[in-house]
Amino acid sequence: MFAIGSKTRLNEFCIEALEDAIRLYGRPVIFNTDKGSQFTSPRFTDMLLDAEVKISMDGRGRWMDNVMIERLWRSLKCECVYLNAFETGSEARAGIGKWIVRHLSRTDRVRCLALQHRAPTRRSGGGHRSGPTRAPA
């Protein structure tokens, strides 16, 4: 889920987005964020704790944990947001939604080609191993 909000009311926006996400998709097992004040406010963390969601907060320098999502946001900004200069929230929502659908379908095709159209465990020979499995001795 993604949402577009105002920086001036960031805390309220994050709380509303969390409420919407839980209502629409159910409660997650774990919620990972940075330590921004909008995520550490008692109201926000209490919502997660009341829903029995584990909270994971990244410390300074933990960008590697989020490298994939950081790349996604960079691509979204460079390929969609900066190029389109949306004038309204509804234009932004529609344009970003279309970009996400296109991006995910491209990503799935690349992933499928990389795996030669086989499930990851079949490609590697089983489990998390990188090579073929050994025959029992």
Secondary structure, DSSP 8 states (H G I E B T S, - for coil): ------GGGHHHHHHHHHHHHHHHH---SEEEE---HHHHSHHHHHHHHHTT-EEEE--TT-GGGGHHHHHHHHHHIIIIIHHH---SHHHHHHHHHHHHHHHHHHHHHHHHHHTTTS-HHHHHTSTT-SS------
